[in-house]
Amino acid sequence: MPLSSIYDMVNSRLRITGFSTGLDTDAIVKQLLSVEYLKINRVKQEKQLLEWKRDGYREIINLIRGFKDTYFDVLKPSTNLMSPSAFTVFEASSAAENVVKVTASGGAAPGTFDVTVTALAKKAVKTSSGPVSSGYSGLTGANPVDMSRMKQGKEFVVTLDGVSKTIVLDKDYTSYPVSAFASNSADPALATDGLQKLLNDAFGAGKIIVTGDDLTGKITFTVSTPSSVLSISDSKNTYLGTLGLSDGQSNRISGGSISDFSGGKFYLAVDSGSPVEINVEAASDRDSLVDNINAALDSAGLGDTLKAVADPGSDDKIVFVTLDTSRTVTFTSGDSDDLLGKIGLASGKKINALQGTINYGQSDLNRDFYITVNGVDYHIELAYDYTSDTGTDPGGRTLAQAIQEQLYSQGVTGVEVNIAGGKISFLNSGGHIIAIRRGDDGLKEELGFSNSQGGSRIDINRSLGSISLETGFVFDTEGNLSFTINGVEFTANESESLKSLLDRINASSAQVTFRYDSLNDRFILESKDTGESAVVSTRDLSGNFFAALKIDSSSDARGENARLTIGATPVERPTNTFTIDGITYDIKGVGTSTVTISPNPDELVEKIKGFVAKYNEVIDFINKKLSEERFRNYPPLTDEQKREMSERDIELWEEKAKSGLLRNDSILQKMLISMRRALYDDVKDVGLKLYDIGITTSSLYQEKGKLVVDEGKLRQAIIDNPDEVAMLFTRQSQYSYEDTGNRAQRYYEGGIAQRLHDIIQDHIRITRDQTGTKGLLIEKSGIEGDITQYNSLISREILDKERQINEMLVELYEKEEMYYARFAAMERVISQMNSQAAWLAQQFNQGMYM
């Protein structure tokens, strides 16, 4: 049974005792079991000490692992002191870094030489032979200008190099020829009328040149700077905002499908008024129910405010519409027999007022919007500006009358436009469903520009079928383009965007990069690799993909190798960055540079100093653990003791309780002795010792073997005898670490780094040797992430303590049950005796009165 289950079993029971005896049974039982609790707490404390000791070992293991990972890891050659490359430190410089940059690593040799670059490695490249967009030389409308729409106040948007301006027609141009509408002057800077003047005012004189062809009726916009990007787009119709209305604003609310025609109740509140109960009689179908609802509205005096109508788009739904759209109507469910639920309308729903506050400061001239009546759109376009509710046009009509007249002329009856107090609303005597819609957007289409004409540059986000190229794509009968790049076949449908296609190509095995250069209006297709082996081969299979992009497919493009001489030796490489004999060359340009490779002892000095500092950190930490004082009068606290102490007191207590758990530990002591010996024992065929290069043991006894570095002596040793210094650390034995039979010979032949590496491996190795064991410290305490986390010497001891605690808790539980059973039996006996005594007393009392 798990410990947690036993704890719950012992501590979660509720007993009521002592009714007959008045004894505190719980306290008595607890005292009787106190010795058992002491035994359990003692084992718990022993378990806690083991856990702390295990954690202490693991802390040391992690510290040693960090030391090993930094200075004895083959994956880190620059700091791996077992590798000669860590000791071959050079400084590399180039006199002309615009020609070549250099860095030196382990295999480099000191010296000075010239590098002459005659050619850089290049990619294979194919480029469009010229601009590809249809609007590059001038953005011409696909269709003639609709001059009847060129009225004062109409607008469109022109974007030049990312700057957008709304161009608003300053007068009525409907009677102008296209050429005069474009400009009244052949010199753009002198234009005083037409689009040219408006564009000059917006972007500056002559930035965009407008011309009109009276023969074709088309208009052309041309940028004065070929690299500029121009586009024509619609402006958004915002006139509804002038009327204070919003797009889609309506006088309706619709319910759901109806299957229950039994009538019922609901409440209506108009504006901020009190709710009025509406009682609707049962009906046989949807239309009859509509009649009954309207009859109930009339009876409640709301027939002039709200009306129910059959939903024209459904056979089983009802729509409510306001008759005076300036009113707000709120629906609330009935107290019983709720009708709203039956017709699929949620309680609390509203028909908001179809009303707006007019901004007379904004012009109405040639502005438009739509009034939708029962699903039919009616276009309203205002030919004059109105400045107040009573302001009239030359015909004497107010704004309300002008809108009303256009509704009448389009056959709409039963809808009356009402403007009062600066607010517009509608009186709906016909019970119509009314909605307000935004008017037509700007003049792009009326100026003759089709939807596919985005601007003077193509938009690669558009579909292949709508993109505007000078030579358009020609698709096969299935609407596809097929082609190959470097033998990889691609098929694209006319509905796919050009960007999507380019992304597919760039992610494919064709090993190319395909992109659009908008500045020059060209496509660039290049290999991902450089060098003569890099190739770009293109073929059109069906359609004219490459032909439309003006990319020549008649021959393949190839890359070029980098060509240079290093000293007097000619060199060719397929890339501009390469390494030869430990020197990395990064070619930047054509020319000559003098390269110098020289020793750099400072970097090696810092590397060895870092090694010494980390070694000192390791042995200092272990020495402190070995010499820590043990406070045996501070055992681990029990749960009862912790409940009576503050957090700070617990922390101080446990500092002493944990202290000294690794004091004089034999494994750690032997490891330190081995590491110290490894530093100063002779290395075969190496005439230097560690103290010869300025690294000695501290003379202070309390530092217990820490190393001290004489930086000047170390630097000089590196300069005078770099090979011997390297061999002192890096010499490798002919015998492998796994060859345990020749371990003594391996130790004698190996350098300092190999020796330390072997000692560390002996203690923290997570692989098993020939005997099936891991490192000594790993076997002792285990480490997280390895099987030894739960299967080490200490881990097994901890498990044994848990088993003991488990057994003792079960025994405690059984004894506790026994004691409570006996006390319960005593309670029953005393209760019976008390009952008999009370009966006898009653009998004696009765005898006295006989």
NUTOR-241870 format. One record per residue (C-alpha): residue in one letter; x, y, z. Coordinates in steps of 0.2 Angstrom, whole numbers, plus 5000, padded with zeros to 4 digits. Layout:
BEGIN
aXYZ...
# end
This chain:
BEGIN
m500050005000p500750174996l501350285010s500050425005s498650295007i499250245024y499350425030d497650455024m497050295033v497850345049n497450535049s495750555041r494550465053l493250545064r492750465080i491550525094t492150455111g491950485130f490050505131s489850375146t491550395154g491950575151l493750515146d494750605132t495050445123d495950525108a497250595120i497450435129v497650335113k498950455107q499950445123l499850255122l500550255104s501850395107v503250265107e502650205090y502650375083l504350405089k504950255080i504150305064n504850485065r506550415068v506450315052k505750465043q507250565049e508450435042k507550435025q507750625025l509550615029l509850495014e508850605002w509950755007k511550655005r510950594988d510550774983g512350824989y513150694978r512050744963e512550934966i514450884965i514050774949n513250914940l514751034945i515950904938r514850874922g514951064919f516851054920k516950904909d515750974896t516751134894y518551074894f518450884889d517050884876v517550834858l516050924852k516851094858p518551084849s518951264854t518951234872n519251044872l520951034881m521250854874s521250924856p522851004849s521651124839a521251204856f523051254858t523351314840v522751494842f523151614829e522651794824a522251824806s522151994797s521852054779a522552214773a521052244762e519452164769n518452224754v519352094745v519551954757k519151924776v520151784785t520051684801a521251554807s520951394817g521951254823g522751194807a523451364802a525251404801p526051574804g526551684789t526251824777f525651804759d524651894746v522851844740t522351904723v520451884718t520051884700a518251824701l516951794714a515851634714k514151674706k512451594705a511651544689v510451684685k509051714672t508151884672s506751954662s507352044647g506352194650p504852264661v503452144662s501952244668s500652314656g500652474665y502552504667s502652624652g500952704656l499452644665t498052644651g496252604655a495652444647n493952534642p493452704637v493052834651d491252844656m491153034655s489353034661r489952984678m491353124679k490353234690q490853364703g491253274720k491553104713e493253034718f494552894716v496252854724v497952874716t499452794725l501152844720d502652754728g501652704743v500852874746s498952874743k497853024739t496053044736i495653144720v493953234721l493353304705d493153494707k491853524694d490653434682y491653364667t490253264659s490253374644y492153374641p493053264629v494253144636s495853244631a495153404640f494653304655a496453234657s497253414655n496953574647s498753604643a500053504634d501353554647p500853464663a501553594674l500453724666a498753634668t497453734676d495953614674g495653424673l496453284681q498153344678k497853494689l497153384703l498653264702n499853414702d499053484718a499053314726f500853254721g501753404714a501853464696g502253334683k502553184695i501053094686i500653144668v498853114662t498353104644g496753064635d496452984618d494753054611l494852924597t494852774609g494052864624k495452794635i496452884648t498352854652f499252894668t501152894667v502452924680s503853044677t505152924685p505152754678s505552674695s504052744703v502552634706l500852694702s499152624705i497252674703s495952614715d494252654721s493852764736k492652704748n490952774748t490652854765y489152964762l488052854774g489152934787t488653104782l486853054784g487252974801l486752804795s487752644794d487852504780g486552374782q485552474795s483752404795n482052424802r481752234804i482052084815s481751904810g481351754820g481651564817s480651434809i478951404817s478051244820d476951294835f475451414830s474551404846g474851594850g475351664867k476051814875f477551934874y477952114879l478452264869a479352424875v479452574863d480952684866s481052704885g479252664888s478552534899p478252354892v476552324885e475852144885i475352074868n474151934868v474051834852e472751704848a473051534841a473151514822s473251374809d474751424799r476151554798d475151684788s473651674800l474751694814v475451854806d473651924805n473351874823i474951964829n474452124820a472752114827a473552104844l474652244841d473152354835s472252304851a473752364862g473852524852l475452484844g474852454826d475552614820t477252574827l477652394823k476952264810a477252084808v477552024790a477851854782d479751834779p479851844760g481351734760s480551584770d478951494771d478951474790k479751634797i479051794803v479851964802f479452124813v479652294805t479452464813l478252584804d479052734811t480952704809s481452834822r480752714836t481652584845v480652424850t481152294863f480452124863t480252024880s479651854883g477951834891d477651764909s476851614903d476451534886d477851634878l477551674860l479351734857g480051554860k478751484848i479251604834g481151584837l481451764844a482551784859s481951884873g482852054874k483052074856k482852254848i482452334832n483552484834a482952654826l483352664808q483852854810g485352954808t485953134812i486453224796n488053314795y487653464784g489453524784q489853384772s489353404754d487953304746l488353344728n488353194717r488453074733d487452914732f486752774743y485452634741i483852614750t483352434750v481452404750n480852214752g482552154745v482552274730d483952404729y483452584724h484952694719i484852874726e486053004719l486053184724a486353314711y486453464724d487153514740y485953544755t486453644770s484953624782d483353534784t482453674775g483853714762t483253684744d484053644727p483653754712g482053654710g481453704727r481653534734t482353494751l483553344754a482053244760q481053284745a482453254733i482653074740q480753054741e480653104722q481952974717l481052834727y479352884718s480152894701q480852714704g479052654709v479252644728t477652684738g477252674756v478952734761e479052924767v480753004770n480653114785i481953244790a481653344806g482853414819g484353364808k483853184809i483353074795s482052924797f480752844786l478852824789n478352654783s476452644780g476652494768g477452384781h479052364771i480652294776i481852434774a483752434774i485152564770r486652514759r488252594755g488352674738d489452634724d491352654727g492452774718l492852804699k494052664695e492952564684e492152724676l493852784672g494052634661f495152524673s494752344674n494852254691s496452164685q497352334682g498152354699g499352484694s501052514685r501752354693i500952184694d500252124710i500951954713n499551914726r498351914711s497851754702l498751704687g497151734677s496951914682i498751974684s499052124672l500652084661e501252164645t501151994637g499751904646f499751714651v499051594639f498251444647d497951274640t496151204637e496051154656g496551334662n498351274667l500151324664s501451184664f503351214664t504951144671i506451214681n507951104682g506950954677v505650984690e503850994683f502651124689t500751144685a499851304690n497951344687e497351514682s496551534699e498151514709s499051674714l500751714707k501451724725s500851554729l501651484713l503351574717d503251504735r503051324728i504451344716n505651414730a505151264742s505451134728s506851014724a507251134709q508551224721v508151394714t507551564721f506151644710r505751824714y504951984707d505952144707s504652274708l505952424706n506452364689d504852264685r505752114681f505851924687i507451854693l507751664694e509351604702s510151454708k510251434727d512151374725t513551464717g514951394706e515051314689s514051164694a512551274698v511251284684v509551354679s508651264666t506851324660r505651254648d503751294644l502751134642s500951204639g500551394640n501851534640f502351554658f504251594655a503851684638a502551804647l503851844660k505151874646i506351744652d507351654639s507151464639s508251434623s509851404634d510351364651a511151484663r512651424673g513551494689e515451534690n516851484702a517851594713r519551614705l521051684715t522851654719i523551614737g525351664737a525851594720t524551454719p523051464708v521451414717e519651384712r518151364723p516251354720t515851464735n516551624741t516851554759f518051404761t519351344772i521151284767d522451224780g521551304794i521251474787t519451524782y519351644767d517851744764i517951824747k517151994746g517852074729v519052074715g520852144720t522352094730s522652094749t524052044760v523551914773t524551894790i524351744801s525251764818p525251674835n524051744848p524551684865d523351794874e521851694869l522751534874v523251614891e521451664894k520851484889i522051404902k521651534915g519751484913f520251304915v521151334931a519751444938k518451304934y519651174942n519851274957e517951304958v517651114958i518951064971d518551204982f516651154983i517150974986n518351014999k517051125008k515850975008l517250855015s517650975029e515951035034e515551015052r514250885057f512850945069r512150785076n511050875088y510050945073p509150795066p507850825052l506250905059t504650805061d503050875054e502450915072q504051015075k503851115059r502051165063e502751255079m504151345070s504351495058e504951475041r506551565045d506851455060i506551295049e507751365036l509151395050w508851225058e508951125041e510551215037k511351135052a510450965049k511150955031s512851005036g514250875036l513350735027l514750715015r516150745028n517750645025d516850545011s518050415004i517450424986l517650614985q519350614994k520050484983m519450574967l520250744973i521950654977s521850574959m521550744951r522950824960r524250684956a523650694937l524250874936y526050844942d526450664937d527650654922v526950644905k527850524894d529050614881v528550784887g529950884896l528851014904k527851004920l526351114925y527451224936d528651254922i527251344913g526851454928i525451344936t525751294954t524851234969s524351374981s525551384996l524051425008y523551265017q521751325019e521551325000k521851144999g522651114982k521951264972l523051314957v523851484955v524351554938d525851654934e525151744919g526851814913k527751644914l526251554906r526251674891q528151664889a528051474889i526751474875i527851594865d529451494868n528851324867p527051304861d527151124855e527751064872v526451164881a525151084870m525850904872l525850924891f523950944890t523450844874r524550694873q523550544869s523950364874q523950224862y522750134874s520850174875y519850214890e518950054888d520549954889t520549934908g521949804908n523149944902r522550084913a524150114921q525050134905r523750244898y523950354913y525850374910e525650404892g524250524893g524250714895i523450814909a521850834900q521650644896r522050604914l520750724921h519550664909d519750484914i519650524932i518050614929q517350474918d517750344932h516650444944i515150514933r515150394918i513350344914t513850204902r514250034909d516049964909q516449774906t515849734924g514149814921t514449964932k514350154929g515350294937l515650284956l514650434961i513250384948e513150204956k513150294973s511750424971g511150414953i510650564943e509050624935g508650574918d509650404920i509050234926t510050264942q508850404947y507850264955n509150124955s510750184965l511450134981i510650274991s508950264981r508850084986e509150135004i507850265003l506550134996d506950025011k506650165023e504950195014r504550005016q504950015034i503850165037n502450085027e502549925038m502650035054l501150135049v500149985046e500649915063l500150085071y498450085063e498149905069k498649955087e497650115086e496050015081m496349885095y496450025108y494850115102a493949955101r494349915120f493850095125a492250075115a491949915124m492249995141e491050135136r489650015132v489949925149i489950085159s488450145149q487449985154m487950005172n487450185172s485750135165q485549995179a486050115192a484750245186w483450105186l483750055204a483750235209q482050255201q481450095210f482050155227n481250325225q479550245220g479650135236m479750285247y478150355242m477050195243
# end
